[in-house]
Amino acid sequence: MGRVLQYLTERLRRGPLHMTLIDPDKRGGQMAAKVASAAVALGSDAIMLGGSTGISQEKMGETARAVKSAVSVPTIIFPEGPASITAAADAIYFMSLLNSRSVDHVIRMQAHSALEIQRIGLEPVSLGYIIVAPGMRVGEVGQADPVPRENVALAQSYALAAEFLGMQLVYLEAGSGAPAPVPVEMVRGVRRVLRIPLIVGGGIRSGPEAKALLAAGAQILVTGTVTEQEGIGPAFEGILSEVRHARGE
């Protein structure tokens, strides 16, 4: 087990986690480092770097180095494609977009990146990525057939397929900027059948939303848009407060 996955596994034994997603195209370099530092001070457990399409390797590397110099928690690449790879980060989600219509997003881009990831010594963390309606921009770019919000059984099936294929994490994604998070009923249903950790992201903008998702069984919450729109403000603090409360802090 790699160092980052071991870190996440050990912390999950204490309760749910939070990760802050920073887009290097919108907040790169020292601005990203400032956001990361403030987020970690409030209890965020890791920093994810990604979000936009077409992020250059140079910008990803610059941002990863700046963030790593500012915080001690893991810096994890949330890749858009092979250009997202940099040795400056601690790990990369080696993720398959399971409900994409394109084999490129399911396996081909991963195959094209695998040797480079091994060569530079970047830790791969395998992840089954599932787009839930509305899916937003990531659903369009990933050519996904989003899981309908009422179809809990389909979400369960994709999540179990990820587990049975040996993936280490499952991520339910409503899409950056989604008007609402993944439905609580879907999170509860997926958690009921899954034995590997469940990440939930997209559309989480408040403490009450975070509380409901955590109560339903989300083990890792990811927020990005809320910090882009409001910075490290009351909404973000409310989300982190609910995560800390759920793990007894």
matplotlib code that plots the C-alpha trace (Angstrom):
import matplotlib.pyplot as plt

x = [0.0, 1.4, 2.0, -0.9, -3.4, -2.1, -2.6, -6.2, -6.9, -5.6, -7.5, -10.7, -10.6, -11.2, -14.1, -14.9, -12.5, -12.6, -10.6, -10.3, -10.2, -8.1, -8.1, -4.5, -6.0, -8.1, -5.9, -2.4, 1.0, 1.0, -2.7, -3.3, -0.9, -2.7, -6.1, -4.6, -3.0, -6.3, -8.3, -5.9, -6.0, -9.7, -9.3, -9.2, -7.3, -5.9, -5.6, -6.7, -5.4, -7.5, -10.8, -10.2, -9.6, -6.2, -4.2, -0.6, 2.0, 4.0, 1.1, 0.2, 3.8, 4.1, 0.9, 1.8, 5.2, 3.6, 0.9, 3.4, 5.6, 2.6, 0.9, 1.9, -1.2, -1.1, -1.3, -3.3, -3.7, -7.3, -6.4, -8.0, -5.5, -1.9, -0.8, -1.9, 1.0, 3.8, 6.3, 5.7, 2.5, 2.3, -0.2, -2.6, -6.1, -5.7, -9.3, -11.6, -14.8, -17.0, -20.1, -18.4, -19.4, -15.8, -13.2, -10.6, -12.0, -12.5, -9.0, -7.0, -5.8, -4.9, -2.9, -1.1, -0.1, 0.9, 4.5, 5.1, 3.5, 5.7, 8.9, 8.5, 7.5, 4.1, 1.7, -1.3, -4.5, -7.1, -10.5, -13.9, -15.4, -19.1, -20.9, -24.4, -26.9, -26.6, -22.9, -22.2, -19.0, -17.2, -20.0, -19.9, -16.1, -16.1, -18.8, -20.7, -24.2, -24.9, -26.7, -30.2, -30.7, -33.5, -31.7, -30.0, -29.6, -27.6, -25.2, -24.9, -24.0, -21.3, -19.8, -19.8, -18.2, -15.4, -14.9, -15.0, -12.4, -10.0, -10.3, -9.4, -12.0, -15.3, -16.2, -19.8, -19.6, -22.6, -20.3, -18.5, -21.1, -24.0, -27.2, -27.5, -25.2, -25.6, -28.9, -28.8, -30.8, -28.1, -25.3, -27.0, -27.7, -24.2, -22.7, -24.9, -23.4, -19.8, -16.8, -14.2, -14.3, -16.9, -16.1, -18.8, -18.4, -20.1, -22.7, -21.9, -22.2, -23.3, -23.0, -26.5, -25.8, -22.5, -24.2, -26.9, -24.3, -22.1, -25.1, -26.0, -22.5, -20.2, -16.7, -14.8, -16.4, -14.8, -15.5, -14.1, -16.7, -17.6, -14.0, -13.8, -16.9, -16.7, -13.1, -12.5, -15.6, -18.6, -20.0, -16.7, -16.2, -19.7, -18.8, -15.6, -17.3, -19.7, -16.8, -15.0, -18.2, -18.9, -15.5, -15.9, -13.7]
y = [0.0, 3.4, 6.2, 8.4, 5.5, 4.3, 7.9, 8.0, 4.5, 5.2, 8.5, 6.9, 4.6, 7.8, 9.0, 10.9, 13.1, 16.2, 17.2, 20.6, 20.7, 23.5, 24.3, 25.3, 27.2, 29.4, 29.5, 28.5, 28.9, 30.9, 31.6, 27.9, 27.5, 30.2, 28.5, 25.1, 26.4, 28.0, 24.9, 22.6, 24.9, 24.3, 20.5, 19.5, 16.2, 16.5, 18.8, 17.7, 19.5, 19.6, 20.6, 22.4, 20.8, 21.5, 22.3, 22.3, 20.1, 23.2, 24.9, 21.6, 21.2, 24.8, 24.6, 21.2, 22.5, 25.6, 23.6, 21.0, 23.8, 25.2, 22.1, 18.7, 16.8, 14.9, 16.7, 14.4, 15.0, 14.8, 14.3, 15.6, 13.6, 12.7, 16.4, 16.5, 14.2, 15.8, 14.3, 17.4, 15.9, 13.0, 10.9, 10.7, 9.3, 6.5, 6.8, 5.2, 7.1, 4.0, 5.4, 7.1, 6.1, 6.5, 3.8, 6.7, 7.8, 4.2, 2.8, 4.2, 7.5, 5.5, 3.0, 5.9, 7.4, 4.3, 4.0, 7.7, 7.4, 4.5, 6.2, 9.3, 7.4, 9.0, 7.0, 5.8, 5.4, 3.5, 5.0, 4.2, 7.5, 7.7, 10.7, 11.4, 13.7, 16.6, 15.8, 19.4, 20.0, 16.9, 14.8, 16.5, 16.2, 12.7, 11.7, 10.2, 8.8, 10.3, 8.0, 9.4, 10.8, 8.5, 5.3, 4.1, 0.6, 1.7, 3.7, 0.6, -1.5, 0.8, 1.1, -2.6, -3.2, -0.8, -2.8, -6.2, -4.9, -4.2, -0.4, 1.2, 4.1, 5.0, 8.6, 9.7, 13.0, 15.4, 17.8, 21.0, 23.7, 21.3, 22.9, 20.1, 17.3, 13.6, 12.6, 11.4, 8.2, 7.3, 7.8, 5.7, 2.9, 2.8, 2.8, -0.1, -2.4, -1.1, -2.2, 0.3, 4.0, 6.2, 9.8, 12.2, 15.6, 18.2, 20.7, 20.7, 24.3, 24.2, 22.6, 21.0, 19.4, 18.0, 16.7, 14.9, 13.3, 12.2, 10.7, 8.8, 7.2, 9.4, 8.8, 11.6, 14.9, 17.0, 20.7, 23.0, 25.5, 26.8, 28.1, 29.4, 31.5, 32.5, 31.7, 30.2, 31.7, 30.7, 28.1, 26.3, 26.5, 25.1, 22.1, 21.4, 21.8, 19.0, 16.7, 17.4, 16.8, 13.5, 12.2, 13.3, 16.4]
z = [0.0, -1.0, 1.5, 0.5, 0.4, 3.8, 5.2, 4.0, 5.2, 8.7, 9.0, 7.8, 10.8, 12.9, 10.8, 7.6, 5.7, 3.7, 0.6, -0.9, -4.7, -6.3, -10.0, -11.0, -14.0, -11.7, -8.6, -9.4, -7.7, -4.4, -4.6, -4.5, -1.6, 0.4, -0.1, 0.7, 3.9, 5.1, 4.3, 6.1, 9.1, 9.3, 9.1, 5.4, 5.1, 1.6, -1.4, -4.8, -7.9, -11.1, -12.5, -15.8, -19.1, -20.8, -17.6, -18.7, -17.1, -16.2, -14.4, -12.6, -11.5, -10.3, -8.3, -6.8, -5.6, -4.1, -2.3, -1.0, 0.4, 2.3, 3.8, 5.2, 4.0, 0.7, -2.6, -5.0, -8.7, -10.0, -13.6, -16.8, -18.9, -19.4, -19.3, -15.6, -14.5, -12.5, -10.1, -7.8, -6.4, -3.9, -5.7, -8.6, -8.8, -11.4, -12.3, -14.7, -15.7, -15.5, -17.1, -20.1, -23.6, -24.7, -24.1, -23.9, -20.5, -19.3, -20.0, -23.0, -21.4, -18.3, -20.4, -22.1, -18.7, -16.8, -17.8, -17.1, -13.7, -12.8, -14.2, -12.1, -9.0, -8.6, -6.3, -8.2, -6.2, -8.3, -8.3, -9.9, -11.0, -11.5, -12.9, -11.4, -13.1, -13.9, -14.5, -15.6, -17.6, -16.5, -17.8, -21.2, -21.5, -20.2, -22.6, -19.7, -19.5, -16.1, -13.6, -13.1, -9.7, -8.8, -10.1, -6.9, -8.2, -11.2, -9.0, -6.7, -9.7, -11.0, -7.5, -6.9, -10.4, -9.3, -6.1, -7.9, -10.4, -7.5, -7.3, -4.0, -3.9, -5.5, -6.3, -6.9, -8.8, -9.4, -11.3, -10.4, -9.9, -9.8, -8.4, -5.8, -4.4, -5.1, -3.6, 0.0, -1.0, -3.6, -1.2, 1.4, -1.1, -2.5, 1.0, 2.0, -0.7, -0.8, 1.2, -0.1, 0.8, -0.8, -2.0, -2.8, -4.6, -6.6, -5.5, -1.8, -0.6, 3.0, 6.4, 6.3, 2.9, 4.2, 7.4, 5.4, 3.1, 6.0, 7.8, 4.6, 4.6, 2.6, 3.9, 2.0, 0.9, -1.8, -2.2, -4.8, -6.2, -2.8, -2.2, -5.8, -5.3, -1.7, -0.6, 2.8, 4.2, 6.4, 3.9, 3.7, 7.5, 8.0, 5.8, 7.6, 11.0, 10.1, 9.0, 12.3, 14.3, 12.5, 13.5, 17.1, 17.2]

ax = plt.figure().add_subplot(projection="3d")
ax.plot(x, y, z, "-o")
ax.set_aspect("equal")
plt.show()
